[in-house]
Amino acid sequence: MTEALKRGWAIPVLCGVFILLNALFMAQQVYWFSLLPIVLIIGWAMLAAPERLLTFIAFATPLSINLEQLELGGIGVSLPTEPIMVGLTLLFLMKLAVEKGVVRVAVWRHPITWVIGAQLIWMALCVIPSSMPIVSFKFLSARIWFVTTMYFMLMRSFEDPRNIHRFLWAYMSGLAVVVIYTLVRHAQYGFEHDPAHWVMSPFFKDHTSYGAILAFFIPFSLAAVGLPGYSLTRKGLAFVLLLILATGLVFSYTRAAWLSLIGAAGMFVVLRFRVPAWVIAAAVIVGGGVLYLEREQITIALERNREESSDDMGQHVRSISNISSDASNLERINRWNSALHMWQERPVFGWGPGTYMFQYAPFQAAEDRTIISTNFGLNGNAHSEYLGPLAEQGVFGMLLMLALVITTVLTVLRLYTRMPDGRDRQLLLAVFLGLITYYLHAALNNFLDLDKAAVPFWAFTALVVLMDLKYPVLLAKEVGGEAMSETI
């Protein structure tokens, strides 16, 4: 075939045959055959240029469209990204079975990889007693292809620093297109509050996931404005992208995303002033203790807040703590309580991965129900990346998610202090702060079953591991020793 393609007549003949067959199919109202060239190009890229295909996935993810949103039989698959990730996963697993060294031994031994592996194993075990095995198997399969492509395959691709920046810029570019599209549509409605919930459709399901991803990439877009090694042109482009993403975030009316950026700013202060990990842990414990002891007084104070979500930005911000009349806040409490009730009935294995939205209806208490409550699973999941696994995978599911967050945070806290000043350190900081926005946002929403969030989440986690392997403790000690000798 290769020899035939090299001949001058082969390509025109193949094109002519395709055009003739496609015309015959279209005459019979069969249009899928028109996609054959795209499928062939993607298939070739999987074999010949997988790194370029990973970059394409980054660009296409913000622009992908979920078939479930188009009401095509309820198939929850995003096009074109997830079919490509499925193909890459199959090729990667086959290569892993026949070749050695596909994944570095150090990657397998890293604590973050252990936690991810434990998550997948426990999730697979929870599929067996699941209340809906087919739903759980699909959920597990999606997690496998997300982790395989965006963690293990990207880890290898990111060994070339150029691929790191290509990936980040590709995602930001695709996201900027979505933001511009959303702002143009939103402007037609005077940037009012209610249309902000759906003007990003069909690319994003609602404003919460849209805002979460904008917050995810604002730290990198901000860092890129002054990143060492970038040309003046690239820094200027980064500034433009920062303005676009920031404007999109403001008009997304996503309160959780705004809060997550404030939390990321707090973590920046922690890293900037090198606050020890034990101080952070002590602050969390003390803060948690105060919240627990004063929970009744805090609840009373919050219930006095009657501010509703609205077009007024100040009032919208104040409505964050309204748990007396704000339907969105009250519905979250309803979902959280439902998740706790589900866990109490099945504390070990849960109801099965991905089953919450189909099973939570009977667990809603009458006093928790709101005007937007539903018994048909129409309005999403548990609204928590921590309580969702608790209901679906039992106590170990939640603990493993917490373990992933804690392990990643501790890894970065140790790594950041030993890394030398420069481009890699600033890049790590930007990526980590992006992860922090999601860790915080995950208390109020969960999107890791969507390609929009899963792609940057696992990619950023892979980058943390890669940096940790690139700057080991021994190397840091050697560099410090050499610097001390030179000083003396």
N, C-alpha and C positions, 0 to 999 in steps of 0.2 A: 504494500500500500504506500509506504514511504517513497519507494522508487517511482511509483505511478504518479504520485503527487508532484514529484520533481519535474515531470515532463510537462511541457507547455499546454498540452491538450486536456490533461486530466481535470483540472479545476473547472474550466468552462463546461466540460461535459457533465460533471457532477452538479454544477449550478443549474444547468439546463434541465437535468433530470428532476432536481428538486422543484424547480418552478413548474414543470409540467405536472408532477404528482400533487403539488400543493394546489394548483388550479383545479385538478380533478376533485380533491378533497373539499375545497371551498364550494365547488358546484353542488356537492352533496351536503352543504352546511356543516362540514366538519372543519373546525378552525384550529384545533390543537396542533396540527402538523406544522403550522407556521412557526411554532416554538422550537422546532428541531435544530436549527442553526445555533440558537442560544444554548440549548442543552449540550450540543456537541462542543461548543467553545468552553462551557463550564467544565465538562468532562475532561477536555484536554488540559485546562488550567489545573484541575485537581492532581493530575499526574505530572505536569511539566512545571507548573508555577504555583504551588500551594500558598507560598508566602504572599504573592500578589492577590490571590483569592481571599486570604484573610483580611488584607487591607480593603478589598472590595466589600467584604461583609461589614467592616466597620463603617464605610460610607453608606451602605444600603440599609443598615439597621434602623436609623431614624426614619428612613423613607419606606420601610417595609409596611405591608398591609396584612392584617390578620384576616383570614377567610371567615372567621367567626363573626367579625364586625360586618362583613358583607352579607351575612345570613345565608352562606352557602353550605347548608347542611350541618351547621354547628361544628365545622372542622376548625379546631383551634391551632392552626399552623400559619406562621408568618411567611409571606413570599416577598422577595426571593431567598431570604436568609436561611430559614430553617432547613429546607431541602438540601441546600449546599452544605450546611453543617452536618447533616445526616451522612451525606456522601463522604465528606472529609473524615468523619468519625469512623466509618467502615474501613476506609483505606488505612487510616492510622492504626486501628486495632489489628488489621491484617499485617501491617508492617511490624507492629510491636510483637506479634506472634512469631515472626520468622527472622527478625533481626535483633541484634544486641546493640545497646547504646542509643536506641531511639530516644529514650528519656534518660538523662544523666542520673547516676546513682545518688548524687547529692540531692537531687530534686525529690526522689522517692523518700529519702531519709529526713526531709525537712518537716518540722512539726506541723506546718500549715497543710502540707500534703497529707500527713497522717489524719488530720481532722477532716479534710475533704473526703478522703477514702472511707473514714468511719461513717461519715454522713451518707455516702452512697450505699455502703453495706447495710446500715441500719434501715435506710429507706427501702432497700430491696427486701429486707426481712418483713417490713411492715406491709408490703404488697400482698403477702400470703394471707394474713387474716383480714385484709381490707374489706370494708363494707361494699366497695365497688372496685373489684380487682382490675378491670379494664382501664378505668379512669386512672388508677394508681400506677399501672404499668406505663401508660402514656406519660404521666407526670415524671416517673423515674427515667424513662427513655429521653425525655427532653432535658432533664438535668445532666444525663450522661453526655449528650452531644454538646451541651453548653460547656461543660467542664473539659471535655476532651479537646475541643477546638480552641476555646478561649483561655484555657489554663495550660494544658500540656503542649499543644501545638504552638501556641503563641510564645510559651516559654522558650522554645527552641528558636522561633523566629526572632524574638527580642534579643538574642545573643548578638545580632547585628544592630547596633544602636540606631541606625537609620530607620529600621523597621518600626522601632518604638514611636518615633516622631511621625512617621507616615501613618501609622495606625491612629494616633491621637488626632492628627489633623484631618484625617479622612472622616472620622466620626464627627468631629466638630463641624466640618464642612456640610455633611449631610444634615446635621442638626440645625445649622444656620438656615438651610433651605426651608426646613419645616417651620422655623420661627418666623421667617419672612412671610411664608404662606399664611401662617396663623394670624400674624399682625395685620396683614392686608384684609383678611376676612373679618377679623375683630373690629377693624376700623369702620367697616360698613355698619356696625351696630353701636358705634360711638364708644367702643371699649367698655361697655357695660359689664356688670358682674355676671349675670346669668349666661350670656353667650360664651363667656370665658370657659365654661364647663365643656363645650363641645366644638369650638371653632377649629381645634387642631385635628379633628377627625378628617380623613380616615387614618392618618398616620399614628395618632395616639388615641387610646380609648377615651380618656378624659383628662382633665387638667391636673389631676394629682400625679399621675405617672409622668406627664409632660413636665411639670414643675420639678419633680424629683431628678430627672435627667439633666435639666438645665442647671440645677444646683450642683450636680455631679461634676460638670465640666467647667463651671466658672472658676474654680481654683487653678486649673491648668491654663485656661485662657488668660487669667490674670498673671500667672507666672511667666507665660510665653512672651508677654510684653517686654520683659527684661531678662529673658533667659540667655546666659552666655553662649556664644557661638551662633546665635541667630543674626541674620542680616537685618539691616534697618528696614528693608521692605517687608521681611517676614514679621518683624516686631510691629510694624504698622498694621499689617493684616491681622495680627493677633489682637491689636487694640480694637479694630473694627468688629471682629468676632466677639470680643468681650462686650462691647456695647450692644450688639444684637442679642446675645444670650441674656444679658442683664435686663434689657428692655422686655424680652419675652418672659422672663421670670416675674418681673413686676406685674405685668398684665395677665399672668396666669392665675392670679388670685389664689395661689397655693400657699396657705399659711404654714403648713408643715415644712415646705421647702425653704421658706424664709427663716424659720427657726433653725433648720439644719445648718444653714450658712452661719448663723450666729454661733452655733456650737462648734463649727469648724474654725471660726475665728478664735474661739477660746482654746482649742487644741493648738492653734498656731502660737498663741502666747505661751502655752505649756512647753512647746518645743523650742521656741525662741529663747526662753529663759531657763531651759533645761531643768524643769521641775522634775524631781525624782518620782519614779513610778509608785513608791510607797506613799508619797504625799497625795498623789492622785487617788490611790486606793483608799487611803484614810478619809479623804474628802467625800468620796462616793459613799463609804460606809456611814460616816457621820450624817451626811445629807439624807441618805435613805432612812436612817434612824429617826431624824427629826420629822421627815414626812410621815413616817409610820405613827409616831407618838402624837403628832398634831394633825392627823388625817381628818378628824371630825371638824376642827376649826377651819382647816384649809377648805374642806368641802363646803362648809357654810359660806365662807368668803367667796368661793367660786360661784355658788348658786345665786349670789346677789348680782352677778354680772348679767345684764339683759341685752348687751350689745349683739346685734345680728350681723351676719355676713352681708356686705353691701358694696356699692360702687365707691363709697368713701373709704380711702385707704386707711385712714386713722381708725375709723369705726371697725373696719375689717380686721385690723390687727388686734384691736381690743376684744373682738369676738372670739379670739383664740381660746380664752379661758371661760367662755360661756358654756356651762353644762346644765343650764336651767331651761333654755328655750332654743338654742341653736341646734337645728335638726341634724346637721352633719356631725357635730360633736357627740350628741346623744346617741346617734346611730352607731358610732364607733364604740361607745360604752356597751351598747346592746350586743355588738359583735364580739367584743372581748369577753363579756359575761357568758355568752353562748359558748365560746371556745372553752372557757373554764368548766362549764357544765358538761360539755362533751368529754373533756379530759377526765372528769370525775367518774364518768361511766366506763371509759376505756383508758385507764391510766398508763398502761405499759406500751401497747402497740398503736393506740389511737384508732381512728376511723379509717385510716388509709391515706397516703399522699394524694393531694389534689381533690379530696372529697368534701372538704369543709362546706363549700357553697351548696352542695347537694344535700347535706345532712343537718345543717344547723337550725333549720326552721322550728322543729319541735322543742328546741332548747331555749327559745326566746321566752323570757319571763314577761308576763303581761305588763308589769311596771316599767320594763326596759324598752318596750316597743315604741316606735316613733311614727310620724306621718309618712316616712319614707321606708319603713320596714316592709319586708316582703317574705312570703313563704315559698317563693319559686326560684330562689337563687339568681335573681336578675341583677343584683347590685354589688357583685364582687364577693370578696372573701373575708377573712378574719380581720383585715386591716392591721395586721401586725406580723412582722417577719419572725417574731418570737412566740406569740400565742398561737399562730397558725400551725407551726410544727407541733406545738403541745397538743392541740386537738387532733391533728392528723397522724402524728408519729409518737405520741406519748411523751413522757417526761424526758426520755433520752433524745428525742428529736429537738426539743427546745434547748437542752443542755449542750448538744453538739453545735447548734447555731451560735449560742453564746460563746462556746469554746473557740469557734472560728473567729469571732469578733475579738475576743480577748487575746488569743494567740497572735493575731495580726497586729493588734495595737502594741502589745509588748515587744514583738519583733521590731517594729518601726522605732519605738522609743529607745531600744538598745542600739539599733542600727544607725539612727540619725546622729547620735552623739559621737560615733566613731568614724563616720564618713568625713572625708576632707571637703572643704568648701569647694563649690564648683557646680557644673551643670547637672551631674548626677544627683547631687544632694538636693538641689532645687526641684529637680524633676520628681524625686521621691516625695518631697514635701507636698507638691501639688497633687500627686496621685493619692497620697495618704489622706489629705484633706478632702479630696473627692469621695474617698471611701467613708470618711467620718460623716459626711453629709448623708450618705445612705444608711449607715449604722443608726443614726439618730432618726432619720425619716422612717426607718423600718419599724420603729415603735408605734407608728401611726398608720403605716401602709405596708403592703408587701407586693413586690413586683418581680421577684426572681424567677417566676414562671414565664415571664415575657422576655423576648429577645432584647427589647429596648434597654432593660436594666441588667439582664444577665450578661450581655456582651461586655459592657464596661466593668461590671463588678468583678467578674472572673479574670478579665484582662489586667485590671489594676492590682488584683491580688497576686497574679503571676509576676507582675513587675516588682512587687515587694519582695517576693521570694528570690527573684533573679538578682536584685540589688543586695540582698542578704548574703547570697552565695558569692557575689562579686567582691564584697568587702567583708571578709570573715574577721573574727576577733583576732586571730594570730597576725593577720596582715596589718590590722590597725595597730597592734602592739609594736610590730616591726617598724612601721612608719613613724610612730611616736618615738621609738628609741633612736632612729636615725636623726629625727629632728632635734632631739635632745643633745645628741653627740655633736651635731653641727653648731648648736647654740653654744655649747661649752667650748 
